[in-house]
Amino acid sequence: MAMGAPASGPFSAGAPLQSYQGPGGYPASLEGSQMGPGPLLGPRMLMTPPFPQTPQPLLDSDPADGPVSVAFGLKQEVVETRAKYPAPATLQYIQRRAAVLREEEIKRQCQPSAESDVCGWVMATNDANGSYGGRHPDNEVSADRMNLHFDDFRLVYQAISGTALLHWASMEDFKVGIFGARRAPRPIAWWDLRKAYDIVVQPGDPHFDMAAAQFTILMHGGNLGFAVEGPEDVPVWYNAVRSVIRDCAWHQATRSETPESRRKRWAAAKGVASALLDGRPLGSRAMAILFHCYDTDMDCVLRLGEAMLLLLELYAGLLHVGGTAEGATMDLAVQSANSRFPPDLQFEKALLFRRRCDQSNDGKIGKDEFVNFGHAALLDALQL
C-alpha cells in the first residue's frame, strides 16, 4: 500500500472490523466495532488480548517472572523460633527503638511462675473408669470427629508451657516438638489457661477408681477435665494449674493500671475499710462505686484478678485506718499488706469471694451480684 493512498481492507478507516486470527491461533473477534476517523494504527493496536481456550502450564503468572514457586500449596509450619534482637541491651545498635518496643511488649505479657512448668502422663477423660471391661467409650468419638486415636486408658503426655496446656501423643513427640523444630511433631490439643478461673479436684476411691484424682478446670466457654493415676502427682498438677490461673488473673487486672486509677481506688478502699472496721453497713451506692473503681478493664464485671486487687487494697486500707506507720501512704500500706497477706492467700480468698458472689457460676461477678452479696463476702474474706 502506497503512502498517502486510501486504505482498504478489513482495518481501513470507516470500515467495520472483521475477525482477526492472531499468531498462535488465538481468535480476536472485533466484529461490529467502528473505528472513527483518524490515522491508521494497525491491527496490533486494535486487537484484544489473546484468551487461550486450552489450559496453560503457568496460570496467572508472567513468563518473565519464571515458573510458579515450589512453595505454592505447602502447609505453613514453624521453621525456627529465636530472638529477633540477640542483645538488645548493648550499644551496638544505632537505633534501639524496635528493641525497646519489644522489651516493653515482653513486660506487658503474662509470665507465669516457675512452679507451673510441669509435664507428665495423664488420662484425657472425665470418666477414668470408662475403660473397665475393654475399650473406652470416648475413643470412638475422638476417632470419628477429630481423627485422634487413644489407647484404652486415653493416656496423653500433658505439659504446661507458659499459659498453654498442651497434650502430646507421646513423650518422644514432646521432647522433639516442644522447641518448635522444623517438621517436628506438634501437640494434638492445647488450651489457653488465661481463660480459666478455678480448678476443682475430686479425689478417687483407692479401692475402686483407676485414677487417684479427677481434675476439672473451669474456663470461660467450657470446662476441661483430666485424671491422674498416681497420688503423688495430684498436688503437683493442682499447684501448677492454680499458679497459672493466679498469675494470669493478676496480670489481667493490673496491666492497664494508671496513677489516676490507683488514686481513685485508694480513696474508695480507705472509706470502705473504715466502715467495715467500725461495723457500719455499706449501702448499695457505696458498693456500686466500689465495684466500678475495681473494674479495671471496664467490662462491667469483676473477675478473679480484680477481686484479688480489691482484697489486697482493702487490707491495706485497714492498716491505714488503724493509724499505724506502715499504713501512712498507699505505697507503704500495699507493701506491708503484701507481706502480711501474700499472693497465695489473696488468690485463695479471691476464689472464696468469687464463689460466694457469683450466683450464676460463670466465673464473673456482675454488678447486681456484688451489690447484693459483696458486703458479707468481704467480711468473710477479711475475717472481720
CORWO-V46065 format. One record per residue. RES is the residue in one small letter. SS is DSSP state (H for helix, E for strand, C for the rest). Layout:
BEGIN
res: (RES | RES)
ss: (SS | SS)
END
This chain:
BEGIN
res: (m | a | m | g | a | p | a | s | g | p | f | s | a | g | a | p | l | q | s | y | q | g | p | g | g | y | p | a | s | l | e | g | s | q | m | g | p | g | p | l | l | g | p | r | m | l | m | t | p | p | f | p | q | t | p | q | p | l | l | d | s | d | p | a | d | g | p | v | s | v | a | f | g | l | k | q | e | v | v | e | t | r | a | k | y | p | a | p | a | t | l | q | y | i | q | r | r | a | a | v | l | r | e | e | e | i | k | r | q | c | q | p | s | a | e | s | d | v | c | g | w | v | m | a | t | n | d | a | n | g | s | y | g | g | r | h | p | d | n | e | v | s | a | d | r | m | n | l | h | f | d | d | f | r | l | v | y | q | a | i | s | g | t | a | l | l | h | w | a | s | m | e | d | f | k | v | g | i | f | g | a | r | r | a | p | r | p | i | a | w | w | d | l | r | k | a | y | d | i | v | v | q | p | g | d | p | h | f | d | m | a | a | a | q | f | t | i | l | m | h | g | g | n | l | g | f | a | v | e | g | p | e | d | v | p | v | w | y | n | a | v | r | s | v | i | r | d | c | a | w | h | q | a | t | r | s | e | t | p | e | s | r | r | k | r | w | a | a | a | k | g | v | a | s | a | l | l | d | g | r | p | l | g | s | r | a | m | a | i | l | f | h | c | y | d | t | d | m | d | c | v | l | r | l | g | e | a | m | l | l | l | l | e | l | y | a | g | l | l | h | v | g | g | t | a | e | g | a | t | m | d | l | a | v | q | s | a | n | s | r | f | p | p | d | l | q | f | e | k | a | l | l | f | r | r | r | c | d | q | s | n | d | g | k | i | g | k | d | e | f | v | n | f | g | h | a | a | l | l | d | a | l | q | l)
ss: (C | C | C | C | C | C | C | C | C | C | C | C | C | C | C | C | C | C | C | E | E | C | H | H | H | C | E | E | C | C | C | C | C | C | C | C | C | C | C | C | C | C | H | H | H | H | C | C | C | C | C | C | C | C | C | C | C | C | C | C | C | C | H | H | H | C | C | C | C | C | C | C | C | C | C | C | C | C | C | C | C | C | C | C | C | C | C | C | C | C | C | C | C | C | C | C | H | H | H | H | H | H | H | H | H | H | H | H | C | C | C | C | C | H | H | H | C | C | E | E | E | E | E | C | C | C | C | H | H | H | H | C | C | C | C | C | C | H | H | H | H | H | H | H | H | H | C | C | C | C | C | C | C | C | E | E | E | E | E | E | E | C | C | E | E | E | E | E | C | C | H | H | H | H | H | H | H | C | C | C | C | C | C | C | C | C | C | C | E | E | E | E | H | H | H | E | E | E | E | E | E | E | E | C | C | C | C | C | C | C | C | C | E | E | E | E | E | E | E | C | C | E | E | E | E | E | E | E | C | C | H | H | H | H | H | H | H | H | H | H | H | H | H | H | H | H | H | H | H | H | H | H | H | H | C | C | C | C | H | H | H | H | H | H | H | H | H | H | H | H | H | H | H | H | H | H | H | H | C | C | C | C | C | H | H | H | H | H | H | H | H | H | H | C | C | C | C | C | C | C | E | E | C | H | H | H | H | H | H | H | H | H | H | H | H | H | H | H | H | H | H | C | C | C | H | H | H | C | C | H | H | H | H | H | H | H | H | H | H | H | C | C | H | H | H | H | H | H | H | H | H | H | H | H | H | H | H | C | C | C | C | C | C | C | E | E | H | H | H | H | H | H | H | H | H | H | H | H | H | H | H | C | C | C)
END
